[in-house]
Structure formats: structure tokens, C-alpha cells
Amino acid sequence: MRRYCKMVGNAGEEFAAKILEDEGYMILERNYRTRIGEIDIIAARDGVVHFIEVKTRTSDEYGYPADAVTEEKQNTIRRSAEIYMARRRLMWRAYSIDVAEVTFNLIEDCI
């Protein structure tokens, strides 16, 4: 089950990155890790650096994907974003913390 969840999560991140690129974002980093945590996608557009958490689900049975981004997770992303900005000497740049929601409708037993 864990492997399946990882596959769905990876597919969601790939899909989100493609959509962002199609919308004119430049992907700067994927799966950026700090001692605090991980940011799924870091992208830039129009002078703004976007720190994007991708949440992927196969149904809305337990709520929307963004509902899983708790206050604790938001703080982790914010602190990791600050580390990224400091390391890249971008503290003067505008930034945004965003959530990309991806919901896949899976079809089982296809031929």
C-alpha cells in the first residue's frame, strides 16, 4: 500500500510540474530538502518565487487534498522556504507558499 501511495504522489507531482511549466512557471527545484523538511516544487514566475506543496488523492472521501496541509506543515514549508531564500540570497524577492491539488480518478481492471 505504501508503494502505491508513493506512486500516486509521484505521479501527482509530475502532473503539477507539467501544468506549472505550461502556465509559464520556471521549475527551480524539485523535492528540495532541508533539515526542517521538504518542499515538493520551487518555481518562479513574474519575479515571485513559489514554494508549492503538491497533495494528490484518488478520491475526495476524506476531504480535499489541501485539507491535509496542516498548520504544522505550513510552518515547515515556510521555514524551509526561508532557508532556501537565505541560501540563494533571495531574501529581497517576493515569495508565495501554494498548494497544488491533484485528484486522479483511477480505473481498475482495464484491458
C-alpha positions in Angstrom: 0.0 0.0 0.0 2.8 2.4 0.9 4.5 1.8 -2.5 1.1 2.5 -4.2 0.7 5.8 -2.3 4.2 6.8 -3.3 3.5 6.1 -6.9 0.3 8.2 -6.8 2.2 11.0 -5.1 5.0 11.0 -7.6 2.5 11.0 -10.5 0.7 14.0 -8.9 4.0 15.9 -8.6 4.9 15.2 -12.2 1.5 16.3 -13.3 1.6 19.5 -11.2 5.1 20.4 -12.5 3.9 19.9 -16.1 0.9 22.2 -15.6 3.1 24.8 -13.9 5.5 24.8 -16.8 2.6 25.0 -19.3 1.4 28.1 -17.3 4.8 29.8 -17.7 6.5 28.9 -14.4 10.2 28.0 -14.4 10.8 25.0 -12.2 13.8 25.8 -10.0 13.9 22.8 -7.7 12.0 19.5 -7.1 11.9 17.8 -3.7 14.1 20.4 -2.1 15.2 19.1 1.4 16.3 21.0 4.4 16.9 19.9 8.0 13.4 21.2 8.7 11.5 19.4 5.9 10.9 19.1 2.1 9.3 21.3 -0.5 7.8 19.5 -3.4 8.3 22.1 -6.1 10.0 25.5 -6.1 9.1 27.6 -9.2 9.4 31.2 -10.3 7.1 33.4 -12.4 6.9 37.2 -12.8 9.6 37.8 -10.2 7.9 35.7 -7.5 9.3 32.5 -6.1 6.6 29.9 -5.4 7.0 27.1 -2.8 4.5 24.5 -3.8 3.2 21.6 -1.8 1.6 19.0 -4.0 -1.2 16.9 -2.5 -2.5 14.1 -4.5 -5.6 11.9 -3.8 -7.6 9.3 -5.7 -10.9 10.4 -4.2 -12.4 13.1 -2.0 -13.6 10.5 0.5 -11.5 12.1 3.2 -11.8 15.7 2.1 -9.9 17.8 -0.4 -6.2 17.2 -0.9 -5.3 20.7 0.5 -7.1 19.7 3.8 -4.0 17.6 4.5 -1.8 20.7 4.7 -2.0 21.3 8.4 -0.8 24.4 10.2 2.3 22.4 11.3 3.0 21.5 7.6 2.5 25.2 6.6 5.1 26.2 9.2 7.5 23.6 7.9 7.1 24.8 4.4 7.6 28.5 5.5 10.7 27.7 7.5 12.2 25.6 4.6 11.3 28.4 2.2 13.2 30.9 4.4 16.2 28.6 4.4 16.1 28.3 0.6 15.8 32.1 0.2 18.7 32.7 2.5 20.9 30.1 0.9 20.2 31.6 -2.6 20.5 35.2 -1.3 17.0 35.9 -2.5 15.6 37.4 0.8 14.5 40.5 -1.1 12.4 38.6 -3.6 8.7 38.2 -3.2 7.5 34.7 -2.5 4.4 32.7 -2.1 3.5 29.4 -0.5 1.0 27.5 -2.5 -0.8 24.1 -2.6 -1.4 22.2 -5.8 -4.3 19.8 -5.5 -4.3 16.8 -7.8 -7.1 14.2 -7.8 -6.8 11.1 -10.0 -9.8 9.0 -11.0 -8.2 5.6 -11.3 -9.8 2.9 -13.5 -9.1 -0.6 -12.2 -9.0 -3.8 -14.2 -8.6 -2.2 -17.6 -7.8 -4.3 -20.6 
